[in-house]
Amino acid sequence: MREYLRKSSYYKSLLRNATVNHLSSRASSDTSGNVIARFSNGRSLTLETGRHARMADGSVVATMGNTSVLVTATSKPSSTPQSFLPLTVDYRQKYAAAGRIPTNYLKRELAPSDHEILTSRVIDRSVRPIFPVGFMDETLLTCSLMAVDGFNSPDVISINAASAALAVSPIPWGGPVGAVRMGYSDDELLVNPTRRELQHSELDLVVTAGPKKTVVMLEGGCNNILLPKLQKAIKAGVKECQVVVQAIQKLAERYGKPKNSFQKPQLPLEIFEAVESLISERITEIFQDYSYDKQSRDAAITAVRRDASATLAQQFPDRSAEVESAFNEITKKIFRQLVLETGVRCDGRGCSDLRAMQCRSDVFPALHGSSVFQRGQTQVQCTVAFDSLHADSPLNPLLQATGGTKDRNFLLHYSFPSFATNELGRGGAVTRREIGHGALAEKALRPLLPTNHPMTILLSATVLESNGSSSMGTVCGGSMALYDAGVKLTAPAAGVALGLISSSDDSGNITDYKILTDLLGIEDYLGDMDFKIAGTRQGVTALQADIKLPGVPLSIIMEALLNATPARNKIIQLMNDEIKQPRESKDTWPEVMTLEVPPSRRARLVGPGGTTLRKIQAQTGVEIWWEDASHICVFAPNRLAFEEAKETLDALLEDKEPTLEFGAIYTARISELRPTGVMVQLYDDMTPVLLHNSQLDMKRVQHPSALGLEVGHSIKVKYFGRDPSSGQMRLSRRAIQAVSAVTRDLHKASSEPPSPAVASQATDAAATSDENFAASKQSESL
């Protein structure tokens, strides 16, 4: 009976497990699947959900070619009140995804690289504007590179995967959005070009667009591309994005989870009206008083805020947060209405006017190059430092596989200290914002650099004052500093930021707008767009659009691009008034030279174990490296070090060797005995060369002492030129054993007697027969 019950319970458990597995597999099949987005050039993007990371709110694996990215979306209510959306995007790419092992000492993944941070920022800017206004839950997007094929860049794939993960999750989100990379080569547009195709493209542009063909984000670097080509690429990119948007919509309809309900928090009407009646007139006066600068305007608004809070504290106790929110909303409303209705900005400028500008170059004569660019209350100091080509960073194998590498002979370091905005802060690690702004300025200047510059260039930009558009100020100041350092740019570059103030109807359609040129900090904070455009008089080299609306129509983007051209030209004209051409010379510039090293001088130049070269570098401060087998490069930090190093190197490479005739017989002096032969000198001050045992005598010799040779003895040798690869002399005593010929003595007069072996050989040579002579001739030919 007990055995029966035991077996019965066992089979029941098997049946129960089978039923659960069957139900779970049915549930899995209902929530997992994939869709494919096919682009106009035949390439496709696959989006798959429901098979990986199923405990996350949303997870999608996006694949293009053999590059795959997993993006998960999770969200939780915030534990503390927030004034902004606490969205975090963490993009990480592991070496294992490229089939590599980390190259650091620990052999582990370390802190995120600049490329990972920049990719995280691009993803954030693509999805953040689509969240509903007032949504303040903590949200995390984790992007993991699963596999990379070295052809398809994972950044655009990650944007699409993040959009799909949010679309299938229950997180409130107004998407989807789609992203594509656009290139331009041979007068043809390239959709999602491979890494190899991008090498020949004059455009690298990432476009993110919404379902109504609205632009959500732009990020790109250009090789001074003409504006019509850029506009064509943006329009084509927005059209291609619709393929991805439609695919994500299908994925969400089939496999998405129901969205969580969300309603925008509404301020109590009595609080809003009380704050509005109290501050509207004073705030309007502040924004219409054009004598204010950044600090005085902020102080005036802070005073109004403080007075309103104190006045309403008794009427609305314990509701200071709502009073603060009402104050911010009313201030933003008044600021935007004034611009839309009057077309005049808070500093008195029109919508297309630039701030007053000042430029200075050669600010610090001791540096290789320097400049200061001032635009309004934004001031950027730029300096240039040259170093050898060996000063650049080693290549990262993972970045090579993912397309994140670039020519590292140009570095741009952007820093934004806290005093630039009169704030307190400690200096520390480079922030994500500094990395992003520096990368944008570097994109703007890199295409203009000469391709054959012999040195690594470090451009350091420090923001000393900030009231908007400091990254574009870095482009202007950096261009001047490079000119001051003598770098032959193809053309001077300048940058300008454009903003947007708009009003919309209940459906979200823009009914009225103003495009602002040369953005202020407050206009960026209270406006709808920060569109940075940099380039030359001929074309565009970099652009970046940060948009706060769920999307901006293409017509506004095209108008902004057109408005940037005259502003950029005006800035370049002002820069040219200060410095129009690259400086020709400067005493503080480093020197670079290339010297040819004959094979016979390599050993003398390098020294035992490289000691001679290291000594020269330590004494003069220069850097020396081999360019190829017969040339060395010398980098000197200044002219004095250059002249000192050149004098030393010329002395080492000076050819003091007398002219030696091929086939002639010379007197050689033995300086050292070795088991393999003897070290001999043909003339004074000559570096001894080895005469091998095989070339000492006609018979086999085990050790030079067997022939009675000693240090200081003189012997006759025949000269057969130099070895073409090593440069060593080829000498032979064996070849003249049976030959009587004229001997040439290049040594100074010496009373040292010849060795006994030499004396006997001279006697033997006088009685040589014709047969021995023929044999010796055969030996010579060998």
C-alpha positions in Angstrom: 0.0 0.0 0.0 2.8 2.4 0.9 4.6 1.6 -2.4 1.4 2.3 -4.3 0.9 5.7 -2.6 4.5 6.6 -3.2 4.3 5.8 -6.9 1.0 7.6 -7.2 2.3 10.8 -5.7 5.4 10.6 -7.9 3.3 10.3 -11.1 1.0 13.1 -9.9 4.1 15.4 -9.5 5.3 14.5 -13.0 1.8 15.4 -14.4 1.7 18.7 -12.5 5.2 19.7 -13.7 4.3 18.8 -17.3 1.2 20.9 -17.1 3.1 23.9 -15.7 5.8 23.6 -18.4 3.1 23.4 -21.1 1.3 26.5 -19.8 4.6 28.4 -19.4 5.6 27.4 -23.0 2.3 28.6 -24.3 2.7 31.9 -22.4 6.2 32.2 -23.7 5.1 31.6 -27.3 2.4 34.3 -26.9 4.8 37.0 -25.7 7.9 36.2 -27.8 8.6 36.9 -31.4 10.4 39.1 -33.8 9.9 41.6 -36.6 12.2 42.7 -39.4 12.7 46.2 -40.7 13.9 46.3 -44.2 15.6 49.5 -45.5 15.7 50.8 -49.0 19.1 49.4 -49.8 18.1 45.9 -48.9 19.7 45.8 -45.4 17.5 44.7 -42.5 17.2 45.1 -38.8 15.7 42.3 -36.7 14.0 43.1 -33.4 13.3 40.1 -31.1 11.5 40.1 -27.7 10.4 37.6 -25.1 13.4 35.3 -25.2 15.9 37.1 -23.1 15.8 39.0 -19.7 12.1 38.3 -19.3 11.9 39.6 -15.8 12.7 43.1 -16.9 9.8 45.4 -17.8 10.9 45.3 -21.4 13.8 43.6 -23.3 14.7 43.5 -26.9 17.6 42.0 -28.9 18.3 44.0 -32.1 20.5 42.5 -34.8 21.9 43.9 -38.0 24.3 41.7 -39.8 26.1 39.7 -37.1 26.0 42.6 -34.6 23.5 42.1 -31.7 22.6 44.4 -28.8 20.4 43.5 -25.8 18.5 46.4 -24.3 16.4 46.1 -21.1 14.1 48.7 -19.7 13.2 48.9 -16.0 11.3 51.5 -14.0 10.3 52.0 -10.4 8.6 54.9 -8.6 11.1 57.4 -7.3 11.6 57.4 -3.5 12.2 61.2 -3.4 10.5 64.1 -5.2 12.2 64.8 -8.6 12.2 68.0 -10.7 13.4 66.1 -13.8 13.1 62.7 -15.3 15.7 60.4 -13.6 16.5 58.4 -16.7 19.8 56.6 -16.8 21.2 55.0 -20.0 24.1 52.5 -19.4 25.7 51.3 -22.6 28.5 48.8 -22.2 30.5 46.8 -24.7 32.5 43.8 -23.5 35.7 42.5 -25.1 34.0 39.1 -25.3 31.5 40.5 -27.8 34.4 41.0 -30.2 36.1 37.7 -29.4 38.9 39.5 -27.4 40.3 39.4 -23.9 40.7 42.7 -22.0 44.2 44.1 -22.4 44.5 45.6 -18.9 46.4 44.1 -16.0 43.3 42.7 -14.3 41.9 41.2 -17.6 38.5 42.5 -16.6 36.1 45.1 -17.9 36.8 48.4 -16.2 35.2 51.9 -16.2 33.2 52.9 -19.3 35.3 54.3 -22.2 34.6 57.7 -23.9 33.0 55.8 -26.8 30.6 54.0 -24.4 29.7 57.3 -22.7 29.1 59.0 -26.0 26.9 56.2 -27.2 24.9 56.3 -23.9 24.3 60.1 -24.5 23.1 59.5 -28.0 20.6 56.9 -26.8 19.4 59.2 -24.0 18.8 62.1 -26.3 16.8 59.9 -28.6 14.3 58.5 -26.1 14.1 61.2 -23.3 11.9 63.7 -25.2 9.2 61.0 -25.8 8.4 60.4 -22.1 5.2 62.1 -21.0 5.6 65.5 -19.3 5.6 65.0 -15.5 6.7 61.4 -15.5 9.3 61.2 -12.7 9.8 57.5 -12.1 13.4 56.2 -12.0 14.0 54.5 -15.3 17.1 52.5 -16.4 18.0 51.4 -19.9 20.8 48.8 -19.9 22.4 48.3 -23.3 24.7 45.3 -23.6 26.7 44.5 -26.7 26.2 40.8 -27.3 28.2 40.3 -30.5 29.9 42.5 -33.0 31.0 41.7 -36.6 33.3 44.6 -37.2 31.1 46.0 -40.0 27.9 47.3 -38.4 28.2 49.9 -35.7 26.2 49.0 -32.6 25.2 52.6 -31.6 22.3 53.0 -34.1 21.3 49.4 -33.3 21.2 50.3 -29.6 18.9 53.3 -30.2 16.4 51.1 -32.1 16.6 48.4 -29.4 16.0 50.9 -26.6 13.0 52.3 -28.5 11.6 48.8 -28.9 12.3 47.8 -25.3 10.4 50.9 -24.0 7.6 50.2 -26.6 6.9 46.6 -25.4 7.3 47.5 -21.7 4.5 48.8 -19.5 6.5 52.0 -18.9 4.5 55.1 -20.1 6.2 56.3 -23.2 5.0 58.1 -26.3 7.2 56.3 -28.8 8.4 54.6 -30.8 11.2 56.3 -32.6 13.6 54.9 -35.2 17.2 55.7 -36.0 19.5 55.3 -39.0 23.0 56.3 -39.9 23.4 58.2 -43.1 26.6 58.5 -45.2 27.4 60.3 -48.5 30.0 59.0 -51.0 30.4 59.5 -54.7 27.2 61.7 -54.8 25.2 58.9 -53.4 23.4 58.5 -50.0 24.4 55.5 -47.9 21.8 54.1 -45.5 23.4 52.4 -42.5 26.8 52.2 -44.1 29.3 49.7 -42.8 32.5 50.7 -41.1 34.5 50.3 -44.3 32.0 52.4 -46.3 32.2 55.2 -43.7 36.0 55.5 -44.2 35.2 56.9 -47.7 32.2 58.9 -46.7 32.1 62.6 -46.3 29.2 62.3 -43.8 28.6 60.3 -40.7 25.1 61.4 -39.5 22.8 59.6 -37.0 19.1 60.6 -37.4 16.4 59.7 -34.9 12.8 60.4 -36.0 9.3 59.9 -34.8 6.2 58.4 -36.5 5.1 61.7 -38.0 8.4 62.3 -39.8 9.5 64.6 -37.1 13.1 64.9 -36.0 13.9 63.9 -32.5 17.8 63.9 -32.5 20.7 64.6 -34.8 24.3 63.8 -34.3 26.9 63.9 -37.0 30.4 64.7 -38.2 31.0 65.9 -41.8 34.0 66.4 -44.0 33.1 70.1 -44.7 30.0 68.9 -46.6 27.9 71.4 -48.6 24.6 72.4 -47.0 22.3 71.0 -49.8 23.9 67.6 -49.4 23.4 67.6 -45.6 19.7 68.7 -46.0 19.2 65.8 -48.5 20.7 63.3 -46.1 18.5 64.5 -43.2 15.4 64.2 -45.2 16.3 60.7 -46.5 17.2 59.7 -43.0 13.9 60.7 -41.6 12.1 58.7 -44.3 14.2 55.6 -43.6 13.4 55.9 -39.9 9.8 55.3 -40.6 10.6 51.7 -41.6 11.9 51.1 -38.0 9.0 53.0 -36.4 6.5 50.8 -38.2 8.4 47.6 -37.3 8.5 48.6 -33.6 4.8 49.4 -33.7 4.0 45.9 -34.9 6.3 44.4 -32.3 4.5 46.3 -29.5 1.0 45.4 -30.9 1.8 41.7 -31.0 4.1 41.1 -28.0 3.9 44.3 -25.9 2.6 44.5 -22.3 -0.3 46.8 -21.4 1.0 50.3 -20.5 0.7 51.6 -17.0 -1.7 54.4 -16.5 -0.2 57.8 -16.0 -1.7 61.3 -15.6 0.3 64.4 -15.5 0.2 65.9 -12.0 -1.9 69.0 -12.0 -1.2 72.0 -9.8 -4.1 73.2 -7.7 -5.8 76.0 -9.4 -5.8 78.3 -6.3 -2.1 77.9 -5.9 -1.4 78.6 -9.6 -3.6 81.7 -9.7 -2.1 83.0 -6.4 1.4 82.7 -7.6 0.6 84.1 -11.1 -1.1 87.2 -9.7 1.9 87.8 -7.3 4.8 87.4 -9.7 3.6 87.9 -13.3 4.2 91.7 -13.4 7.6 91.5 -11.8 8.9 88.6 -13.9 7.7 90.4 -17.1 9.6 93.5 -16.1 12.8 91.5 -15.5 12.6 89.8 -18.9 12.0 93.2 -20.6 14.8 94.9 -18.8 17.7 94.5 -21.3 20.3 95.9 -18.9 20.4 92.7 -17.0 23.2 90.2 -17.6 23.2 86.5 -16.5 24.0 87.0 -12.9 21.9 90.1 -12.2 18.9 88.5 -14.0 19.2 85.3 -12.0 19.5 87.3 -8.8 16.4 89.3 -9.6 14.4 86.2 -10.4 15.7 84.6 -7.2 14.5 87.6 -5.2 11.0 87.3 -6.7 11.0 83.6 -5.9 12.0 84.2 -2.3 9.4 87.0 -1.8 6.6 84.8 -3.3 7.5 81.8 -1.1 7.5 84.0 2.0 4.2 85.7 1.1 2.4 82.4 0.3 3.8 80.4 3.1 1.0 81.4 5.5 -1.7 81.0 2.9 -0.5 77.6 1.7 1.4 76.0 4.6 3.4 72.8 3.9 2.9 73.2 0.2 6.1 74.9 -0.7 6.9 72.3 -3.4 3.7 73.1 -5.3 4.4 76.8 -4.9 7.9 76.2 -6.4 6.5 74.3 -9.3 3.9 77.0 -10.0 6.6 79.6 -10.0 8.8 77.7 -12.5 5.8 77.0 -14.8 4.7 80.7 -14.8 8.2 82.0 -15.3 8.7 79.7 -18.3 5.3 80.7 -19.7 6.0 84.4 -19.5 9.5 84.0 -21.0 8.2 82.1 -24.0 5.2 84.4 -24.6 7.4 87.5 -24.7 9.6 86.0 -27.4 6.7 84.7 -29.5 4.7 87.9 -29.3 7.4 90.6 -29.6 10.3 88.8 -31.3 12.7 90.4 -28.8 14.8 88.3 -26.4 15.5 88.9 -22.8 18.9 90.6 -23.6 17.3 92.9 -26.2 18.5 91.1 -29.3 16.4 90.1 -32.2 15.9 86.4 -33.0 18.8 86.3 -35.5 21.2 88.7 -33.8 24.6 87.6 -32.4 26.1 88.7 -29.1 29.1 91.0 -29.0 32.3 89.1 -29.7 36.0 89.6 -29.0 39.0 87.5 -30.1 42.6 87.3 -29.1 45.4 85.1 -30.3 49.0 84.5 -29.0 47.7 85.2 -25.5 50.6 83.2 -23.9 53.7 83.6 -26.1 55.5 80.7 -24.3 53.0 78.2 -25.6 52.9 76.6 -29.0 49.5 78.3 -29.7 46.8 80.1 -27.6 43.7 82.1 -28.0 40.7 83.5 -26.1 37.2 83.7 -27.6 34.6 85.8 -26.0 30.9 85.8 -27.1 28.6 87.6 -24.7 29.3 86.1 -21.3 30.7 82.9 -22.7 34.5 82.9 -22.6 36.7 80.0 -23.7 40.5 79.8 -23.5 42.2 77.4 -25.9 45.9 76.3 -25.9 47.8 74.0 -28.3 50.6 71.7 -27.4 52.7 69.6 -29.8 54.3 66.2 -29.1 55.7 63.4 -31.0 53.6 61.0 -33.0 54.3 58.4 -30.3 52.4 60.4 -27.7 49.0 59.3 -29.1 47.0 56.5 -27.4 47.5 52.9 -28.4 44.7 51.4 -30.4 42.0 49.5 -28.5 41.1 46.2 -30.3 37.5 46.4 -29.1 37.0 50.0 -30.5 38.5 48.8 -33.7 35.9 46.1 -34.0 33.0 48.4 -33.0 34.1 51.3 -35.2 34.9 53.6 -32.3 38.5 54.3 -33.2 39.9 57.4 -34.9 43.2 58.9 -35.8 44.6 59.9 -32.4 47.2 62.4 -33.6 44.6 65.1 -32.7 43.2 65.3 -29.1 40.8 67.8 -27.8 40.3 68.1 -24.0 37.3 70.2 -22.9 36.9 71.3 -19.3 34.1 73.1 -17.6 35.2 74.2 -14.1 32.6 75.2 -11.5 33.7 78.9 -11.4 32.6 79.4 -15.0 29.0 79.7 -13.6 30.0 81.1 -10.1 29.3 77.8 -8.4 31.2 75.7 -5.8 32.7 72.4 -6.9 35.7 70.3 -6.6 37.8 69.2 -9.6 37.7 65.5 -10.3 37.1 63.0 -13.0 36.0 64.2 -16.4 32.2 64.4 -16.5 30.0 62.9 -19.2 29.0 66.4 -20.2 32.6 67.4 -20.7 33.3 64.3 -22.8 30.3 65.0 -25.0 31.0 68.7 -25.6 34.7 67.9 -26.3 33.8 65.2 -28.7 31.5 67.6 -30.6 34.2 70.3 -30.9 36.7 67.6 -32.0 34.4 66.5 -34.8 34.1 70.1 -36.0 37.9 70.6 -36.2 39.3 67.2 -37.2 38.3 67.3 -40.9 40.2 70.6 -41.4 43.5 69.3 -40.1 46.4 68.5 -42.6 46.7 64.8 -43.2 50.5 64.8 -43.0 51.1 66.8 -39.8 54.4 65.4 -38.3 53.3 65.8 -34.6 50.5 64.9 -32.3 48.3 67.9 -31.5 46.6 68.5 -28.1 44.0 71.3 -28.0 43.0 72.1 -24.5 39.8 74.2 -24.1 38.8 75.6 -20.7 35.5 77.4 -20.2 36.2 80.5 -18.1 32.7 82.0 -18.3 29.6 80.3 -19.5 26.2 81.6 -20.6 25.3 79.2 -23.4 27.1 77.6 -26.3 30.5 76.9 -24.8 31.1 74.0 -27.1 30.7 76.2 -30.1 32.9 78.8 -28.5 35.5 76.0 -28.2 35.3 75.5 -32.0 35.9 79.2 -32.6 38.7 79.5 -30.1 40.3 76.2 -31.1 40.5 77.2 -34.7 42.3 80.4 -33.8 44.7 78.6 -31.4 45.6 76.1 -34.2 46.3 79.0 -36.5 48.4 80.6 -33.9 50.4 77.3 -33.6 51.0 77.3 -37.3 48.7 74.3 -38.1 47.7 74.7 -41.7 43.9 74.1 -41.5 42.1 73.9 -44.8 39.8 76.7 -43.6 38.9 78.5 -40.3 35.9 77.0 -38.5 33.2 78.5 -36.3 30.2 77.3 -34.5 26.8 78.7 -33.4 23.9 77.3 -31.4 20.3 77.8 -32.5 17.2 77.5 -30.3 13.5 77.2 -30.7 10.5 78.7 -28.8 7.2 77.3 -30.0 3.5 77.0 -29.1 1.4 74.0 -29.9 -2.3 73.0 -30.0 -3.9 70.3 -28.0 -2.8 67.7 -30.5 0.9 68.6 -30.1 1.1 70.3 -33.6 3.3 73.4 -33.6 1.2 76.5 -34.4 3.8 79.3 -33.9 7.6 79.4 -33.4 10.7 81.5 -33.3 14.2 80.3 -34.2 16.8 81.9 -32.0 20.4 82.4 -33.2 23.3 82.3 -30.7 21.6 80.7 -27.7 21.7 82.0 -24.2 21.8 79.7 -21.2 18.3 80.6 -20.1 17.0 80.2 -23.6 18.4 76.7 -23.7 16.8 75.9 -20.3 13.4 77.3 -21.1 13.3 76.6 -24.8 12.6 73.6 -27.0 15.8 73.0 -28.9 19.6 73.4 -28.7 20.9 72.9 -32.3 24.6 73.3 -32.5 26.1 73.7 -36.0 29.8 74.1 -36.8 31.7 74.5 -40.1 33.5 76.8 -42.5 32.3 79.3 -45.1 32.0 76.4 -47.6 30.2 73.7 -45.6 29.4 72.0 -42.3 31.8 69.9 -40.2 29.7 68.9 -37.2 26.1 69.2 -35.9 24.2 68.1 -32.8 20.5 68.7 -32.1 19.1 68.3 -28.6 15.3 68.5 -28.9 13.0 68.7 -25.9 9.8 68.2 -27.8 8.5 64.8 -28.9 9.6 65.9 -32.4 10.3 68.9 -34.6 9.0 69.2 -38.2 11.6 68.9 -40.9 10.8 72.4 -42.1 12.0 74.0 -38.9 15.2 71.9 -39.0 15.9 73.1 -42.6 15.2 76.7 -41.6 17.6 76.5 -38.7 20.4 75.1 -41.0 19.9 78.1 -43.3 19.9 80.6 -40.4 23.2 79.2 -39.2 25.1 80.0 -42.4 25.2 83.9 -42.2 25.8 83.7 -38.5 28.8 81.4 -39.0 30.2 83.6 -41.7 30.0 86.7 -39.5 31.9 84.9 -36.7 34.6 83.7 -39.1 35.1 87.3 -40.5 35.7 88.5 -36.9 38.2 85.7 -36.3 40.0 86.5 -39.5 40.4 90.1 -38.4 42.5 88.8 -35.5 44.4 86.0 -37.3 43.8 85.2 -40.9 46.6 82.8 -41.8 48.6 80.2 -39.9 51.6 81.7 -38.1 54.8 81.0 -40.0 57.3 80.6 -37.1 57.6 80.8 -33.4 60.7 80.3 -31.2 58.8 78.0 -28.8 57.7 75.5 -31.5 59.1 72.0 -31.4 61.3 70.7 -34.2 61.1 67.4 -36.1 63.7 66.0 -38.4 64.4 62.7 -40.2 68.0 61.5 -40.5 69.3 58.7 -42.7 71.4 56.2 -40.9 73.8 54.1 -43.1 73.9 50.4 -42.1 77.5 50.8 -41.1 76.5 53.5 -38.5 73.6 51.7 -36.8 75.6 50.0 -34.1 77.5 53.2 -33.3 74.3 55.2 -33.1 72.4 52.8 -31.0 75.2 51.7 -28.7 75.4 48.6 -26.6 71.8 47.7 -25.6 70.6 51.1 -26.9 72.6 53.1 -24.3 73.8 55.7 -26.8 70.3 56.6 -27.9 69.0 56.7 -24.4 71.8 58.9 -23.3 71.1 61.4 -26.1 67.4 61.6 -25.2 68.2 62.0 -21.5 70.7 64.8 -22.0 68.9 66.8 -24.6 65.2 66.1 -23.9 64.5 64.9 -27.4 62.6 61.8 -28.5 64.1 59.5 -31.1 62.5 56.5 -32.8 63.1 54.4 -35.9 60.8 55.4 -38.8 62.1 52.4 -40.9 65.2 50.3 -41.2 67.4 53.2 -42.4 65.8 56.4 -41.0 65.3 57.8 -37.5 62.9 60.6 -36.5 63.9 63.1 -33.9 61.4 65.2 -32.0 62.8 68.2 -30.0 60.5 70.3 -27.7 62.3 73.5 -28.8 65.0 74.8 -31.1 67.8 74.7 -28.5 67.2 71.0 -27.8 67.0 70.4 -31.5 70.4 72.0 -32.2 72.1 70.2 -29.4 70.7 66.8 -30.4 71.5 67.4 -34.1 75.1 68.3 -33.2 75.5 65.0 -31.2 73.8 62.9 -33.9 75.9 64.4 -36.7 79.0 63.6 -34.8 77.9 60.0 -34.5 76.8 59.7 -38.1 79.8 61.5 -39.5 81.7 59.4 -42.0 85.3 59.5 -40.8 86.1 56.2 -42.6 88.7 56.4 -45.3 87.7 55.3 -48.7 88.3 51.5 -48.9 88.8 49.8 -52.2 87.0 46.6 -52.9 89.4 43.7 -53.2 92.4 45.6 -51.7 94.6 44.2 -49.0 95.0 46.1 -45.8 96.9 45.8 -42.5 94.6 45.1 -39.6 95.5 45.4 -36.0 94.0 42.8 -33.5 92.2 44.4 -30.6 90.6 41.3 -29.0 90.7 37.5 -29.2 87.4 35.6 -29.2 86.5 31.9 -29.4 84.9 32.6 -32.8 87.6 34.8 -34.2 89.5 38.0 -33.7 88.3 41.6 -33.5 90.4 43.8 -35.8 90.7 47.5 -36.8 91.8 48.6 -40.2 92.4 52.2 -39.1 92.6 54.2 -35.9 89.3 55.0 -34.1 87.5 52.3 -36.0 84.9 50.2 -34.3 86.4 46.7 -34.2 84.9 44.1 -36.5 84.9 40.4 -36.3 87.2 38.3 -38.5 85.7 34.9 -38.2 87.8 31.7 -37.6 86.7 30.4 -41.0 88.4 33.4 -42.7 91.7 33.3 -40.7 93.5 30.5 -42.5 93.2 27.9 -45.3 93.1 25.2 -42.8 90.4 24.7 -40.1 91.0 26.8 -37.0 89.3 26.1 -33.6 90.7 29.1 -31.8 92.8 32.1 -33.0 95.5 31.3 -30.5 96.3 28.2 -32.5 97.9 30.5 -35.1 99.9 32.4 -32.5 97.8 35.5 -32.8 97.7 37.9 -29.9 96.2 41.3 -29.1 98.3 44.1 -30.8 99.6 41.9 -33.6 99.1 43.1 -37.2 97.8 40.9 -40.0 96.9 41.3 -43.6 93.2 41.1 -44.6 91.4 41.5 -47.9 88.4 43.9 -48.0 85.2 42.6 -49.7 82.9 45.6 -49.1 80.0 45.7 -46.6 77.1 43.4 -45.9 74.0 45.1 -47.5 71.7 44.2 -44.5 73.9 44.6 -41.4 76.5 47.1 -42.8 79.3 45.1 -41.3 82.7 44.9 -43.1 83.4 41.6 -44.9 87.1 40.8 -44.4 89.2 37.7 -45.1 92.7 36.6 -44.3 92.2 33.3 -45.8 91.7 34.8 -49.3 95.3 36.1 -49.4 97.1 33.1 -47.9 98.5 32.2 -51.3 98.6 35.6 -53.0 101.4 38.1 -53.0 100.0 41.6 -53.4 100.6 45.2 -52.3 99.5 45.7 -48.7 98.0 49.0 -47.6 98.6 50.2 -44.0 96.1 52.8 -42.8 97.4 52.9 -39.2 99.6 55.6 -37.9 103.4 54.8 -37.5 103.8 52.1 -35.0 106.8 50.2 -33.6 104.7 47.1 -32.8 106.3 44.0 -34.4 104.3 41.8 -36.7 103.2 38.4 -35.3 105.4 35.4 -36.1 102.6 34.0 -38.1 102.5 37.1 -40.3 106.3 36.9 -40.9 106.2 33.3 -42.0 103.2 34.0 -44.2 105.1 36.8 -45.9 108.0 34.3 -46.6 105.6 31.8 -47.9 104.0 34.3 -50.2 107.3 35.1 -52.0 107.7 31.5 -53.1 104.1 30.8 -54.2 103.7 28.6 -57.2 101.3 29.1 -60.1 99.0 26.3 -58.9 98.7 28.0 -55.5 98.0 31.3 -57.2 95.2 29.7 -59.2 93.8 28.2 -56.1 93.8 31.6 -54.3 92.0 33.2 -57.2 89.3 30.6 -56.9 89.2 31.4 -53.2 88.8 35.1 -54.0 85.9 34.4 -56.3 84.2 32.5 -53.5 
